[in-house]
Amino acid sequence: MRVRDERYKWLVLLTISVGNLIAALDISVLFVSLPGLAAALKTDPAAIGWVNVVYLITSQSLMFSLARVGDAKGRKMVYTLGLAVYTLGLILCSLSQNTLHLIIFRAVQGAGAAGMISLSTAIAVAVFPENERGKAMGILASAGAIGLIAGPIMGGAVLDMLGWRAIFLSRVPIALAAMLMTVLFVKEQKDRAGAFHFDFGGAISLFCCLTTALLFLNLVGQWRPFSPLTFVLLACAVAMLAIFLRFESKADQPVIELAFFRNPVLAGAAVTGALHAAVMTGSAFLLPFYLTEALGYSASAVGLFFAMLPVPFLLLSPISGKVSDRMGPKPLSALGMVLSCVALFSLGRLGSEPTAVAIASCVCLIGASYGFLIAPNNSTIMGAVPPDRFGTASGIIAATRQIGSSTGIALMGGLFASRFAFYANCTWCAAAHTTKKTAMVSAFQDIITLAAILGTLGIITSFIGKKRPRRL
């Protein structure tokens, strides 16, 4: 029986790792392809950014809810359905005729991703003993790193040779393989006993709150803080937040168990993960535009740069996971945030004629920050909840990073567009700012430096609750 259990847990981990690979491919393939998508669909960077933002809005708004459903009705069922909807979204995206179609179909894809991503960590962790949790999550993170390595190369090559539609179709076979493996190899997991009542009010109000908040941040980023629409969106976001909190305080089975966030260890780790995702994802969104439009690199070359990012992530994640099992996760999480700030400060100083080695060094530093932070930070959150709430904790991990990512893209995308317009139209700036290239470089430097400053907050939050997580 012991041998059978050992084989089963590694088979489950392999299956879920394929799902993590797919999620990572989606992120890395799209980032490299965004300039090409913008050109093919004849739109600008701020507009094409919503191809990613709407995916993140949809997925993050549903993650908490689907994690709760998975705990109650079956994690395998929700995870498999998520994969199916995600695959349908890929096919629909490849059939898009314009930017609006692509944004709508990315929302479908995001709904599927919510079911898949929110429960992946829970399914894997449930079959491993507590003293091997960090190692398991380190391997899961490594699988994601492989996707991040393959995605840029795949995205750049597919875009150059086959066109933007193939970016979506090329991932359908991998998604189908992940569905088959899940059906064949993973046993159903249910931890919640008794009747289950879905919190529709909480789920709907959370979705509305996050959507209006992101639209508000995007307008603020475009330096439109005093427009009537900005005030309306802010008022709606605040009102929906109040409604959501009221629903959660009265619901027998709320979407988010707010009591979990009274644990300072879990709250600190969640905020750290969100801050890291915000500055890293927002910067990764802008980097391809800087490399292609300011420095003149091709999509394939940009893909090679992005492929370097996950190499240290892949090498360091299993190590940091094992070390966190022994010495605790906080020091490693803090080191990950420090490296992210160093990487961004360096990236913001590259200028208009950096060497390929300098660019690659910054990219590898970003990857190292992921390698040191992800597994320990996730282990902190999973260790702060009881086993029957692993689905909820997995949802917290995924949703907080998604919220951070979408906030970073929306805010930094808007700020970048406004700074670029400022430098491109500035009549009193230095002569170096009169071309599109130099305006792009200056705008990129401003926003990346701001991201580095914001990232220092994550160093502080990573030290909240220095002791090992105490389960509620």
N, C-alpha and C positions, 0 to 999 in steps of 0.2 A: 504493500500500500504506500509505503514511504517513497519508493522509486516511482510509482505511478503519479503521486502528488508532485514530486520533483519535476517530472516530465511535463505534467499538465501546466504548472505555473510558468515554465519557460515557453511553452507553446502559446499560452495566453499572452505573455509578454511580447512574443514575436508577432502575433496577430495585431495587437494594439499598436505595436511599433510601426506596422505598415500604415495604420490610420494616421499616426503622427507624421509619418513621411508625407502622406497626401496633404495634410494641413500645412506643413512646411513648404511643400512644393507650390501651393496656392499663393503663399506670401511672396516667396522669392521669384517665382516666374512672373507674377504681375508687376512687381516693382521694376524689374529690368525692362518689361515690355511697355510700361506706361508712356514713355515718349513716343514709341511707335504707334500705340493705340491713339494717342492724341493727334498724331499726324494723319493716321488713316481715317479717323472719324472727324477730322477738321475741327478740333476743339482745343482749349487751352489747358495748362497744367492744373489750374484750380478746379475746372469742371471735371477733368478726367480723374482727379483725386476722389471724386464721389463714387467712382466705380469701386474703390476700396472702402470708402467710408460707409456706404449703404450696406455693404457686406458685413462690416463690423457692427453697425447699428443693429441690424437684424439678428446677427448671431449673439451679440452680447445681451440683447434684450430678452432673448429666449433661453439663455443658458441656465439661469437660476431655476426657471420654471421646469425645464426639461430634466435638469438634475434631480429635482424633487420627484417628478414623475418616474424617473428611472429608479430611484430608491424604493418607491412604492410598488410600481407595476413591473419592473424588470429592466435592469440596465442594458442587458444584451438587446432586448427588443427596441428600446429607444435608440441605442447606438446603431443598430442595423438599419432602422428606418431613416435615421439621419444620413447614413451613407447613401441610401437609395435616393433621397431628395437631393443630396449634394451632387450625385451623378447626373440626375435630371437637370439640375442647374447648369452643369458644365455643357451639356448638349444644347440647352436653350441659349446660353451665352454665345456659343459658336454660330448660332443662327441669327444673331442680332443684326439689325439693319442700320441702327444709329445709336448715338450715345444714350438716349432715353431707354431704348430696348435693353441695352447692356446693363444699365443701372437696375432696371426692374428685375432682370434675370439673375443679376448678382444677389439681389435680395432673396430670391428663391434658394440660391446656392448657400447664402448665409444661414437660412433657416435650417438647412440640412447640416451645415457645419456645427450649429449649436448643439444638436443632438449627439453628434460624433465627438466633438472636442470636450464638451462638458462632462462626459462620463468616461473618457479614455483613461484618465489617471485612476479613477475609482475602481474600474474593472481590473486594472493591472495590480494596484496596491492590495486589493481584497484577497488575492491568492498568495501574497508574500507575507512572511512573519515580520513583526515590527522591526527587528534588528537588521532586516535586509531591505527596508523601505527606501532608504537613500540610494542604495545600489540599483534597485529597480527603476527609480525615477531618473537616475543618471543614465541608464541604458535607454529609457524612453527619450530623454533629451538628446542623446546621441543619434537616435533614429531621426529625430527632427533635424539635427545638424546635417545628416546625410541628405535630407530633402533640400535643405538650404544650400548645400554644395551643388547638388544636381540641378536645382531649379534655375539659377542664373544661366548656367551653360546651356541647359535645355531651352529656356525661354529665348535667349539671344539667338541661338542657332535656328530654332523653329521660326522665330519672327523673320529672320533674314532670308530663310530658304522657302518657307511655306506660307507665310502670311499670318496675320493676327488670329484668325479663326482657329488655326491649328494649335494655338496656345491652350485652348480649352479642350479640344477633341483629343489631344495627345495624352491627356490624363485620365480619360474614361476607362481604358483597360486596367489601370492600376486601381482605380476605385472599385471596379467590378471584382477584381481579385481580392481586395480587402473585404468586400461583402461576403464572398464565398468562404473565405477563411473564418470569418466571424460565425457564420452559420454552422460550419463544420466543427470548429475547434473550441468555441467558448460556451460554457454552461451558463444558464440564466442565473442572475444574482438578484435577490430581493431581500431587503433588510427591514423594511417597515411593516409592522403588523397592524391589523385592524383596518377600518375603513379609511379611504383616502379621499380628500376633498380638495380639488384644485382651486387655487386662489386666483380666479379670473380677474377680480378687481385689482389685485396687486400686480399681476402680470401686465395688464393693459396700462395701468398708470405708470409702471416702470418703463415700459416701451415709450410712452409719450414723453415722459420726463427726460430720458436719455436722448431721444430724437431732437426735441426742442433745444436741449442744452447744447448739443453738438452744432446745430444750426446757428445758435447764438454765438458760440465760440468761433465759428467760421467767419461770421460777419465782423466780430471784434477783430479777428486776425486781418481782415481786409480794411481795417481802420474806419469802420462804419459804426462806432459805438453809440452814436447819438441819433441814428436813424429810427423812425417809428417802428419799423419791423424788428429792429434789435430789441427795443423795449418790450414789444409784444412777446417775442420769443423768450426773453428773460422772465417775464411775468408768468408765461405758460409753464416754463420749466420749474419755477418755484412753486406754483400752484399744484402741479402734478406731483412734485416731491412731497408736498404736504399731504395730498390725497393718498399717495403711496404709503407714507408712514402711518397714516390713520388705518388704512386697510391692514397693514402688517401688524399693528398693535392689537387688532381685534380678531384676526384670522386664527382659527385653530391650527391650521397647517400653512403658515405663510410661505410666500415665495422665497424670502430671505429670512432666516432666523437671526434677527438683529442681536439677540443675546450673544451669539458667537463673537461679535465685534467688540463686546465688552472685555474679551480677553486681549490684553495689550500685545501679546506675542503674535496672535493671529492678525490683529488689526495692523500692527507695524509691518508684518510681512506682506499683507495685501497691498498696503500703500506703497511699499518699496517696489513690489512687482509692477504696480500700475505706473509709477514714476519712471521706472526703467523702460517699460514698454513705450511710454509716451515719447521720451526723448530719443530712444533708439529707432522706433518705427517711423516717427516723424522725420528724423534725419535720413533714414534709408529711403523714404519716399522722395526726398529732394535730391539725393545723391545722383541718381541716373540723369536728371536734368542738367545738373552741374557737369557731369562727365561727358554727356553727349553734346549739349548745346553750347557750353562754355569752353570745353576742352577739345571737342571734336572727335571723341571716341565713338566707335560703332557699337551697335547693340551687342554683338558677340564679344567685343572687348570688355564692355561693361559687365556682361555675364561672367567673364573670367575674374574680374575684380570681386564681384559679389560671391563667386564661388570660393574665394579665399576666406571669407568671413567665418563660415562654419567649421573650418579645419581646426582652429584652436578650441572651438565649442565642442566638436566631436572628441577631441583628445582629452579635454579637461573635465567634461561632464561626469564620466564614470568615476574619475578620481575624486572630484569634489563631492560626489554622492557618497562614496565610501568614507571619506574623511569626515563628512558631516555626521555620519552614523556614530563616529567615535568621539569627536571633539565638540560637536554642536554646530549648528548651521550659521550662527550670527556672524562670526568673523569672515567666513567665506562670502556671505551675502554683501557685507560691507566692502570687501575687496572688489567684488564684481562691480559695485557702484562707483568705486574710485577709478577703476580702469575705464568705465564708460565715460566719465568726465574727462579723463586724460585724453581718450581717443577723440572726443568731440572738440576739445580745445585745440588739439593738433589738426584735426580736419578743417576747422574754421580758419586756420592760418596757412593753408596750402597755397592760396593765391591763384593767379591765372596761368602759371607755367610750372606746375609741380612735376616732379619725376614720378615715373610709374612705381618706383620703390617706395616713395613717400606715401602715395595713395594706398598701396598694398599694406604698408605698415599700420596706417590708421584703421584700415578695414580689419586687419588681424587683431588689433587691440579691441575693437568692438566685439569680435567673436570671442575673445578671451573673457570679456565681461559677462557674456552669456554663459560661458562654460563654468565660471566660478559662482554665478548667482542662481541660475534656474533650479537645479536640483536641490540645493540647500534651502532655498526660499520656499519651494513647493513642499519639501519635507516638513518645514516649520508649520505650514498651514494644515497639512494632512495629520500631523501629530497633535494638533490642537482640538480635534473633534473625535467623538466616539466612532467605532467601526460602522454603526448603522447610519452614520451621516457622511460616509466617505463620498457618496454621490454629490451631496451638498458642498463638501469641501473641494471636490474636484471642480464643481461649478464656480466656486469662489475663485479658484486659481485661474480658470479659463476666462471668466467674465471680467475680473479686475484687470487682467492683461489686455483683454479686448477693449475695455473701456479706456485704458491708457493709450492703446494703439490708435483708436479712432479719434480720441481727443488730440493726440499728437499730430495726426494727419490733418484734421480739420483746422486746428489752430495754426500749425506751422505752415500748412499749405496756403492759408489765407494771408499770413504775415509775409510769406515769401512773395506772393503775387503783388502785395501792396508795396513791398520794398523794391521789387524789380521795377514796378511802374514808376516809383519815386526816382530811382537812379536813371532809368531810361529817359525820363522827361525833365530831369533837373537841368535848369539853365545856368545855375551858378556853381554847380559841382565842378570838380577838377576835370580836365579834358579827358582823363582816362575813363570817365564814366559815360562817355557819349556813345559808345557802341553797345550793341546788344550783349556781346560777350562779357565786357567788363561790368555792365550793369548786372548781369547774371551772377558773376563772381562776387560782387559786393553784396548783393542781396543774400546769397548763400552764406557768406561769411557772417553776416549779421545774425541770421536765424540759427545757424549751427552754434555760434557762441552763446546765444540766449539759451539754447537747449542744454549746453554744458553747465551753465549757471543753475538752471532748474534741476539738473541732475544731482547737484550737491545736496539737495534736500533729501534724496534717497539714501545718502550716506548716513544722515541723521536718523531717518526712520528705520534703517536696518538694525540699529542698536536698541530699538524699543523692546523691552522685555528680554533681558540678557540671559535669563535662565532657559532651560529646555522647556518646550511647550507643555502646558498642563491642559489635559483634556477637560472639556466642560461636562 
